[in-house]
Amino acid sequence: VVNAAVSQAGQRMASDAYLDKVMGLYAGHALAPLLTEGLSLRRALMTDVVMQEMQELQASGRTALSATGFALEAQRMARFMRQHAELSLAFMDVGGWDTHAGQGGAQGQLANRLAALGQGIELFAQELGGAWQNTVVVVMSEFGRTFHENGSGGTDHGHGNLMWIAGGAVAGGCVRGDQSPLVPGALHQGRDLPVLHDYRDVLAGLFQRMYGLRPAQLNQIFPGTRPNNLGAL
């Protein structure tokens, strides 16, 4: 059984009344024990996050800076996972990628967001310690950006995208998968990158290697996929 916790900046614990209603929907169902386990882990995680934020708020009142953003959340997640060995899969949601205007290049809002993302992954790895050697981090988005810059100095929603795969268990340091030349005839509708790999195939391939899942089990998670971890593991 793989448990999942979801952390998002500004998110707070759901009310007990709401969670009781959710549990009521699954009363007597075969998934009820799994739901109870998952909600318990979620409540513990959010309690930990809220308590730390309260401590930081008090510290900021003594002229100390308040640590916020993805980097801090990633560090907290790693610490929580070290303390809860039963938690083997976690999700984090990072916003701020709608760079329709003033995107910048090596410097600018996109570069700043990427720097914060990289810092968060670095702190996540440091906090995990030795467990990082058996860890895989996947960074992905539900949309890409157009290849060409628009009139506002930004990019619009695109078709194809990329995935970052990091971790001590990853054979990294290279670009994997099929590539498309950046020429007009190869761009999707002449404006952005085409989709060459289904992200579900990549995740299925990673899960297959990490958890030893059989084809029938993978098909329950990602129906109809063709597992392909692109040689990353």
N, C-alpha and C positions, 0 to 999 in steps of 0.2 A: 504494500500500500504506500503510495506517495502522497505526502501531505503538502499543502501549499499555503503560503501566507502572502497576503497582498499588502504592500506598504505604499502610501502615496502622501506627498507633502501636504500638510494641512488636514489629513484625514483623522478622524476621531472615532473612539469606540462607539459601536452601534448600541442603542439602548437594549437593556435586558428584555423589555417587553417585545421589541421587534425580533430579537433572536429567539424568544420563546415561540413566537408565531411561526417563524421559519421551521423550528424543530417540530411544531405541531403538524406542519404539512407533511412531514416525513415519519410521523408516528406509525410504528409497525412496519415500516418499509425496510428492505434489506440494506439500504444506504444509510439508515439512521445512525448506526454506530460510527461510520466514517464521518458523517456530518458533525456528530458530537465531538469527535476527536479534532476535526479541522477547526471548528468554531472555538474550541478550548485553546488551541494554539494561537489562533488569531487574537483572542481576547488577551492572552498572556503577552503577545507581541505588542499590541497597542497600549496595554498598561505600562509596559517598559518604556515605550516611546514617549507617552504623555508624562511619565514621571521625570524622565531625563529633560524634557523640554521645560518643565516647571523649574527644575534645578538651574537650567541655563538662564531662564528668565530672571531668577533671583540673582544669579551671578552678574547679569548684565546691569543690574541696579547698582553694582559696585564698580562701575566703569569698565567691566569686562565685556568683550564682544560676544554676541550671541551666535553660535555656530548653527547655520541653517543650510538647507539645500541637499542636493543628492549625495554629496560626499559624506555628510554626516549620517544620512539615512542608510547609506550602504555600510558604513562602519557599524551602525547599530544592528543592522540585519545580520552581519557576519558574527557579531558577538552573541546575538540571540541564537543563531544556528549552532555555534559552538556549545552553548549551554543546553541545547535541546537536540540530542543526537537523533531523535526520531523525525526531525524536520530535515528532509533531504531535497526539497524543491521549493524555491521562493520566487516571487515576482515583484518587481518594482516598476512604477510608472513614472516616467520623467517627461515633463512637458517643456514647451518653449521652442519648438522646432519649426513653427510656422513663419519662416523668414521670407515673407512676401516683399519686403522692402528693406533696403539698407543692410543686406546680408553680410557684406564684407568678404574678404578673402582670407589671407593669412592672419589678418587682424579684423576684428569686428564681432558682431553678435553671434554669428555661427561659430567662429573660432573660440569665443569665450565659452559657449555651451559645450563644445567638444572638449575643451580643456577641463571643464568641471566634470564631465562624464569620465574622462580618463583618470582624473584625481579620485573620483569615487571608486572606480574599479581597483585602483592602486591601494586605497585604504581598505577596501573589502578584502583584498588579498593579504595585506599585512595583518589585519585583525583575525583572519582565519588561521594564520600560522601554518603549521605543518599540514593541516587539512586542505590547503590550497592545492597540494600536489594531486589530490583526487577530485578536484573541482572543475566544473565547466561553466563559464559565463557566456550567455548569448545575448547580444545587443541587436535589437531589430525594431523596425517601425512599421506602422500600417500603411504608410505611403512614402514615396520617394520625392525628389525634387526635379524640376525640369532641368535639362542640360543647359539651355540658354537662359541668360539673365533677362528679366523683364525691364520695362521702362522705369521702374522704381528702384532699380539696383538690387532686386531680390530674385527669388525663384518661386514658381508656383508649384502646386501639387503635381507630382510626376507619377509615372507608372512603375518602372522597375526601381529597385533599391539594393542595398547591401546588408549583409549581416556580419557582425563581429563575433568571433568565437575565441575566447581567451580562457586561460586556466593552466594550472600545472600539468594537467593531463592532456593538454592540447599540443599537437605538432604544429606550432605556429611559425611566424616569421615569413609568411608568404601569402599570395592571393590564390584562392582555390575556386574551382568551378569554371563554367564556360564564360567567356568574355565576348563582348560585342564591340566592334570598332566604333569610335566616336565620329562617325561621318553621317551626313544627312540620310543616306539610303538605309542605314542600319538602325536609325533611331525610331522609336515607336511613334507613329503619326508625325514624324519629323521633328519631335520636340523633346522626347525624353528616352530613357533607357528601356529596352524591352525586358520582360520577365523571362529569364532563362532557367530559373530553378524555382520550384514550388517550396516555400518556406516550410511547409508541413513535411515534405520529404526529408529536408535537412534535419528538422527536429526529431522526426521518427528515426532517422539514422543515428543521431546522437543518443537518443533514449535506448535504442537497441544495444549499442555498445556499452552504455553506462549501467543499465539495469538488467541486461540480459533478457530483454523482452522477446517473446516469440512472435511470429507474424500475426497470429490470431489476436494476441494481446495488443499489438501495435494498431491493428485494424479497428479495435474498439476505441482507441484514442484518436487516431487520424484515419478515418475510413477511406479506403481506396488509394492510400499513399504508396509510394515506392521508396523505401528507406534509402537514404544516401547522405552519409555524413561528410562527403567530399574529401575523405581521407584525413579529416582533422583529428580523429582519434584512432 
